[in-house]
Amino acid sequence: MFGDPWRGQEMGNALSGIAAFYLLAMGIVSFRKGSRQAGFFLLAWFAFLVGVILFVLKDERVIPYTAFTVFAMPFGSVIEGVFLSFGLADRINILRREKESSQAEALSMAHENERLIREQNVVLEQKVTERTHALQETNDSLKRTQVQLVNAEKMASLGQLTAGIAHEINNPVNFITSNIAPLRRNIGEVVEVIKAYRELDSSNATERIPVIRSLEDRMGLDETITELDEIIGSMSEGATRTAEIVRGLRNFSRLDEDDLKPADLNDGLRSTMAVLAPQYRDKVELKLVLGELPNVECFPGKVNQVFMNILNNAAQATLARADGRPRVVEVTTVAEVDQVHVQIRDTGVGMTEEVKARIFDPFFTTKPVGEGTGLGLAIVYGIINDLGGEVFVESEPGVGSTFRISLPVHQINRDQKRA
């Protein structure tokens, strides 16, 4: 805005700091209101902020360069991940209790309905009119029970999803925590031998060396060194797996990705479809017809967000139909010269020309109040436009809609297009 990149960077840093402390303040407010997850968030966020502050102070020469200050931010991130996983586990326990409560309530209502039915069966022999009325009331009660059971099932599915994520994070963390004690023991043995060698001098070398050799044999120093290598390898594997899980969650939590790099759009579509599949299994048929594509230079996380928004809308549009036609969402990819094309077709309710003209407008939605923000397709349009691509829509009410996305393979002229 001001033509001064340094001022822009300073303002960006200031805004980032304000946002960080705003999150911290909101965490404190939530914690004071009784949210235990906010407590875990505060610990995680505080650990991360401490790591960032130490990292910055190191760069500003306020504190010295050490192994700790150089890696302060990654250490803070690891601690943040651990506390966040604890908060997630706490949330899972709450969801589990809510599920059990809903199931108990549904079972109680089912028993109550059975009692009502038995009572009405006695009344049936006396009054036909009262019988019809009673059966109608029982039927309404059963419908309410069915709705509660459906909600309980949704809660159970959410619990299973979050439990799976927590389990996936917990496994590699255990790799690290379970190896700390043997690592400390082995390092202690190696340090003991090193100290013995450092105490040697010309006056006692002849006497002390056999003693140190005996100490090495008694400790099994060679085996200790080999075990150290195995322990470090195991911990490295755990850290790598944790990073992969966090990276996978990041792709589908709609976080921005700042690195422009080649990506396989087919892999992104497969991953996005895998995330959506459990939600629409047995309800919508999801098809992938993927052609051979070159790697596309893009922001992979943002492109995955594009796929997620359009596919989710397409699946919901097919579910909104009640005419018995097959509910299908089909994705097709093809390559053409220096462009790739992704087509997402659904057999949903379709759109009128008036609705189609406004679907990319921010905050425009045809969903009921509380069910949509109206930002999904606006975000899609912004991301595709930023990558120098195009998005086209064809739709017919009662037939379905087709979204066609075209992206350039290379972003050579991206800065020129922006100018």
Secondary structure, 3 states (H helix, E strand, C coil): CCCCHHHHHHHHHHHHHHHHHHHHHHHHHHHHCCCHHHHHHHHHHHHHHHHHHHHHHHHCCCCCCCHHHHCHHHHHHHHHHHHHHHHHHHHHHHHHHHHHHHHHHHHHHHHHHHHHHHHHHHHHCCCHHHHHHHHHHHHHHHHHHHHHHHHHHHHHHHHHHHHHHHHHHHHHHHHHHHHHHHHHHHHHHHHHHHHHHHCCCCCCHHHHHHHHHHHHHHHCHHHHHHHHHHHHHHHHHHHHHHHHHHHHHHHCCCCCCCCCEEECHHHHHHHHHHHHHHHHCCCCEEEEEECCCCCEEECHHHHHHHHHHHHHHHHHHHHCCCCCCCCEEEEEEEEECCEEEEEEEECCCCCCHHHHCCCCCCCCCCCCCCCCCCCHHHHHHHHHHHCCCEEEEEEECCCEEEEEEEEECCCCCHHHHHC
